[in-house]
Amino acid sequence: MDEAPKSALELAMARLKKQDAEQGVSDRSLTDDQKNEIAEVRKMYGAKLAQEEILFKSKTQGYIDPEARRTFEENYRRDVERITHERDRKIEKIRG
């Protein structure tokens, strides 16, 4: 048995696995198809987020009015949250 000291990360992961086992959460591995689907979803939504960021940066350069800029920033944040939520929902559906 390996007696090397464990890192803080390894200790934290061991505690989380123990908590999951106590709560009845099972560790289920994904199939290769599921992994590929998840990778595609992440790739697609990563591109969407990058596009939103590029558009945001290009449009905010022209805003001088702080109120208009703040409104645009709020819309950008809301769009990023929506895209992220859609991505996470699709990934959970694939896993489920």
VEXTI-538637 format. One record per atom (N, C-alpha, C): residue number from 0; atom name; x, y, z. Coordinates in Angstrom, 1 decimal, m for minus. Example, Ala and Ser with C-alpha at 12.3 -4.5 7.8 and 13.67 -1.06 7.14 Angstrom:
REM residues 2
    k   a      px      py      pz
    0   N    13.2    m5.7     7.8
    0  CA    12.3    m4.5     7.8
    0   C    13.2    m3.3     7.8
    1   N    12.8    m2.2     7.1
    1  CA    13.7    m1.1     7.1
    1   C    12.9     0.0     7.9
REM end
This chain:
REM residues 96
    k   a      px      py      pz
    0   N     0.8    m1.2     0.0
    0  CA     0.0     0.0     0.0
    0   C     0.9     1.2     0.0
    1   N     0.5     2.3    m0.7
    1  CA     1.3     3.5    m0.9
    1   C     1.1     4.4     0.4
    2   N     2.2     4.7     1.1
    2  CA     2.1     5.4     2.3
    2   C     2.5     6.9     2.1
    3   N     2.6     7.4     0.8
    3  CA     2.9     8.7     0.5
    3   C     1.9     9.7     1.1
    4   N     2.3    10.8     1.6
    4  CA     1.3    11.8     2.1
    4   C     0.4    12.3     1.0
    5   N    m0.9    12.5     1.4
    5  CA    m1.9    12.9     0.4
    5   C    m1.9    14.4     0.3
    6   N    m2.2    14.9    m0.8
    6  CA    m2.4    16.4    m1.0
    6   C    m3.7    16.8    m0.4
    7   N    m3.9    18.1    m0.2
    7  CA    m5.2    18.6     0.3
    7   C    m6.3    18.3    m0.7
    8   N    m6.0    18.3    m2.0
    8  CA    m7.0    18.0    m3.0
    8   C    m7.5    16.5    m2.8
    9   N    m6.5    15.6    m2.7
    9  CA    m6.8    14.2    m2.5
    9   C    m7.6    13.9    m1.3
   10   N    m7.3    14.6    m0.2
   10  CA    m8.0    14.5     1.1
   10   C    m9.5    15.0     0.9
   11   N    m9.6    16.1     0.3
   11  CA   m11.0    16.7     0.0
   11   C   m11.8    15.8    m0.8
   12   N   m11.2    15.2    m1.9
   12  CA   m11.9    14.3    m2.8
   12   C   m12.4    13.1    m2.0
   13   N   m11.5    12.6    m1.2
   13  CA   m11.9    11.4    m0.4
   13   C   m13.0    11.7     0.6
   14   N   m13.0    12.9     1.2
   14  CA   m14.2    13.2     2.1
   14   C   m15.4    13.4     1.3
   15   N   m15.4    14.0     0.1
   15  CA   m16.6    14.1    m0.7
   15   C   m17.1    12.8    m1.2
   16   N   m16.2    11.9    m1.6
   16  CA   m16.7    10.5    m1.9
   16   C   m17.4     9.8    m0.8
   17   N   m16.8    10.0     0.4
   17  CA   m17.4     9.4     1.6
   17   C   m18.8    10.0     1.9
   18   N   m18.9    11.3     1.7
   18  CA   m20.2    12.0     1.9
   18   C   m21.2    11.5     0.9
   19   N   m20.8    11.4    m0.4
   19  CA   m21.7    10.9    m1.4
   19   C   m22.2     9.5    m1.1
   20   N   m21.3     8.6    m0.6
   20  CA   m21.6     7.2    m0.3
   20   C   m22.6     7.2     0.9
   21   N   m22.4     8.1     1.8
   21  CA   m23.4     8.1     3.0
   21   C   m24.7     8.6     2.6
   22   N   m24.8     9.5     1.6
   22  CA   m26.1    10.1     1.1
   22   C   m26.7     9.2     0.0
   23   N   m26.0     8.2    m0.4
   23  CA   m26.6     7.3    m1.4
   23   C   m26.4     7.7    m2.8
   24   N   m25.5     8.6    m3.0
   24  CA   m25.2     9.1    m4.4
   24   C   m24.2     8.1    m5.0
   25   N   m24.6     7.6    m6.2
   25  CA   m23.7     6.6    m6.8
   25   C   m22.8     7.2    m7.8
   26   N   m21.7     6.6    m7.9
   26  CA   m20.7     7.1    m8.9
   26   C   m20.8     6.2   m10.2
   27   N   m21.5     6.9   m11.2
   27  CA   m21.8     6.2   m12.4
   27   C   m20.9     6.7   m13.5
   28   N   m20.2     5.9   m14.2
   28  CA   m19.3     6.3   m15.3
   28   C   m20.1     6.5   m16.6
   29   N   m19.7     7.4   m17.4
   29  CA   m20.3     7.7   m18.7
   29   C   m19.8     6.8   m19.8
   30   N   m20.7     6.6   m20.8
   30  CA   m20.3     5.8   m21.9
   30   C   m19.5     6.8   m22.8
   31   N   m18.8     6.2   m23.8
   31  CA   m18.0     7.0   m24.8
   31   C   m19.0     7.9   m25.6
   32   N   m20.2     7.4   m25.9
   32  CA   m21.1     8.2   m26.7
   32   C   m21.5     9.4   m25.8
   33   N   m21.8     9.2   m24.5
   33  CA   m22.2    10.3   m23.7
   33   C   m21.0    11.3   m23.5
   34   N   m19.8    10.8   m23.4
   34  CA   m18.7    11.7   m23.3
   34   C   m18.5    12.6   m24.5
   35   N   m18.7    11.9   m25.7
   35  CA   m18.6    12.7   m27.0
   35   C   m19.7    13.7   m27.1
   36   N   m20.9    13.3   m26.7
   36  CA   m22.0    14.3   m26.8
   36   C   m21.8    15.5   m25.9
   37   N   m21.3    15.2   m24.7
   37  CA   m21.0    16.3   m23.7
   37   C   m19.9    17.2   m24.2
   38   N   m18.9    16.6   m24.8
   38  CA   m17.8    17.4   m25.4
   38   C   m18.4    18.3   m26.5
   39   N   m19.2    17.8   m27.4
   39  CA   m19.8    18.6   m28.4
   39   C   m20.7    19.7   m27.9
   40   N   m21.5    19.4   m26.9
   40  CA   m22.3    20.5   m26.2
   40   C   m21.4    21.6   m25.7
   41   N   m20.3    21.2   m25.0
   41  CA   m19.4    22.2   m24.4
   41   C   m18.7    23.0   m25.5
   42   N   m18.4    22.3   m26.6
   42  CA   m17.7    23.0   m27.7
   42   C   m18.6    24.0   m28.3
   43   N   m19.9    23.6   m28.5
   43  CA   m20.9    24.5   m29.2
   43   C   m21.2    25.7   m28.3
   44   N   m21.4    25.4   m27.0
   44  CA   m21.7    26.5   m26.1
   44   C   m20.5    27.4   m25.7
   45   N   m19.3    26.8   m25.8
   45  CA   m18.1    27.6   m25.6
   45   C   m18.0    28.6   m26.8
   46   N   m18.3    28.2   m28.0
   46  CA   m18.3    29.1   m29.1
   46   C   m19.3    30.2   m29.0
   47   N   m20.5    29.8   m28.5
   47  CA   m21.6    30.8   m28.3
   47   C   m21.1    31.9   m27.3
   48   N   m20.5    31.4   m26.2
   48  CA   m20.0    32.3   m25.1
   48   C   m18.9    33.2   m25.7
   49   N   m18.0    32.7   m26.5
   49  CA   m17.0    33.5   m27.1
   49   C   m17.5    34.5   m28.0
   50   N   m18.5    34.1   m28.8
   50  CA   m19.2    35.1   m29.7
   50   C   m19.8    36.2   m28.9
   51   N   m20.5    35.9   m27.8
   51  CA   m21.2    36.9   m27.0
   51   C   m20.1    37.9   m26.4
   52   N   m19.0    37.3   m26.0
   52  CA   m17.9    38.1   m25.4
   52   C   m17.3    39.1   m26.4
   53   N   m17.1    38.6   m27.6
   53  CA   m16.6    39.4   m28.7
   53   C   m17.6    40.5   m29.0
   54   N   m18.8    40.2   m29.2
   54  CA   m19.8    41.2   m29.5
   54   C   m19.9    42.3   m28.4
   55   N   m19.9    41.8   m27.1
   55  CA   m20.0    42.7   m26.0
   55   C   m18.8    43.7   m26.0
   56   N   m17.6    43.1   m26.2
   56  CA   m16.4    44.0   m26.1
   56   C   m16.4    45.0   m27.3
   57   N   m16.8    44.6   m28.5
   57  CA   m16.9    45.5   m29.6
   57   C   m17.9    46.6   m29.4
   58   N   m19.0    46.2   m28.8
   58  CA   m20.1    47.2   m28.7
   58   C   m19.9    48.2   m27.5
   59   N   m19.2    47.7   m26.5
   59  CA   m19.0    48.6   m25.3
   59   C   m17.9    49.6   m25.5
   60   N   m17.1    49.5   m26.5
   60  CA   m16.1    50.4   m26.8
   60   C   m16.7    51.8   m27.2
   61   N   m17.9    51.8   m27.8
   61  CA   m18.5    53.0   m28.3
   61   C   m19.4    53.7   m27.2
   62   N   m19.7    53.0   m26.1
   62  CA   m20.5    53.6   m25.1
   62   C   m19.8    54.6   m24.2
   63   N   m20.3    55.8   m24.1
   63  CA   m19.7    56.8   m23.2
   63   C   m20.6    57.0   m22.0
   64   N   m21.9    56.9   m22.3
   64  CA   m22.9    57.1   m21.2
   64   C   m22.8    55.9   m20.3
   65   N   m22.6    56.2   m19.0
   65  CA   m22.4    55.1   m18.0
   65   C   m23.7    54.3   m17.8
   66   N   m24.9    55.0   m17.9
   66  CA   m26.1    54.3   m17.7
   66   C   m26.4    53.3   m18.9
   67   N   m26.1    53.7   m20.1
   67  CA   m26.3    52.9   m21.3
   67   C   m25.3    51.7   m21.2
   68   N   m24.1    52.0   m20.8
   68  CA   m23.1    50.9   m20.7
   68   C   m23.5    49.9   m19.6
   69   N   m24.0    50.4   m18.5
   69  CA   m24.5    49.5   m17.4
   69   C   m25.6    48.6   m17.9
   70   N   m26.6    49.2   m18.6
   70  CA   m27.7    48.4   m19.1
   70   C   m27.2    47.3   m20.1
   71   N   m26.2    47.7   m20.9
   71  CA   m25.7    46.7   m21.9
   71   C   m24.9    45.6   m21.1
   72   N   m24.2    46.0   m20.1
   72  CA   m23.5    45.0   m19.3
   72   C   m24.4    44.0   m18.6
   73   N   m25.6    44.5   m18.1
   73  CA   m26.6    43.7   m17.5
   73   C   m27.2    42.7   m18.5
   74   N   m27.4    43.2   m19.7
   74  CA   m28.0    42.3   m20.7
   74   C   m27.0    41.2   m21.1
   75   N   m25.7    41.6   m21.2
   75  CA   m24.6    40.7   m21.5
   75   C   m24.6    39.6   m20.4
   76   N   m24.6    40.0   m19.2
   76  CA   m24.5    39.1   m18.1
   76   C   m25.7    38.1   m18.1
   77   N   m26.9    38.6   m18.4
   77  CA   m28.1    37.8   m18.4
   77   C   m28.0    36.8   m19.6
   78   N   m27.4    37.2   m20.7
   78  CA   m27.3    36.3   m21.9
   78   C   m26.3    35.2   m21.6
   79   N   m25.2    35.6   m20.9
   79  CA   m24.1    34.6   m20.5
   79   C   m24.8    33.5   m19.5
   80   N   m25.5    34.0   m18.6
   80  CA   m26.2    33.1   m17.6
   80   C   m27.2    32.2   m18.3
   81   N   m27.9    32.7   m19.3
   81  CA   m28.9    31.9   m20.0
   81   C   m28.2    30.8   m20.8
   82   N   m27.1    31.2   m21.5
   82  CA   m26.3    30.2   m22.3
   82   C   m25.7    29.2   m21.5
   83   N   m25.1    29.6   m20.3
   83  CA   m24.5    28.6   m19.4
   83   C   m25.6    27.7   m18.8
   84   N   m26.7    28.2   m18.5
   84  CA   m27.8    27.4   m18.0
   84   C   m28.3    26.4   m19.0
   85   N   m28.4    26.8   m20.3
   85  CA   m28.8    25.9   m21.4
   85   C   m27.8    24.8   m21.5
   86   N   m26.5    25.2   m21.5
   86  CA   m25.4    24.2   m21.6
   86   C   m25.5    23.1   m20.5
   87   N   m25.6    23.6   m19.3
   87  CA   m25.6    22.7   m18.1
   87   C   m26.9    21.8   m18.2
   88   N   m28.0    22.3   m18.6
   88  CA   m29.2    21.5   m18.7
   88   C   m29.1    20.4   m19.7
   89   N   m28.5    20.7   m20.9
   89  CA   m28.2    19.7   m21.9
   89   C   m27.3    18.7   m21.4
   90   N   m26.2    19.1   m20.7
   90  CA   m25.3    18.1   m20.2
   90   C   m25.9    17.2   m19.2
   91   N   m26.7    17.7   m18.3
   91  CA   m27.5    16.9   m17.3
   91   C   m28.4    15.9   m18.0
   92   N   m29.1    16.4   m19.1
   92  CA   m30.0    15.5   m19.8
   92   C   m29.2    14.3   m20.5
   93   N   m28.0    14.6   m21.0
   93  CA   m27.2    13.5   m21.6
   93   C   m26.8    12.6   m20.5
   94   N   m26.4    13.1   m19.3
   94  CA   m26.0    12.2   m18.2
   94   C   m27.1    11.4   m17.7
   95   N   m28.3    12.0   m17.7
   95  CA   m29.5    11.3   m17.1
   95   C   m29.9    10.1   m17.8
REM end
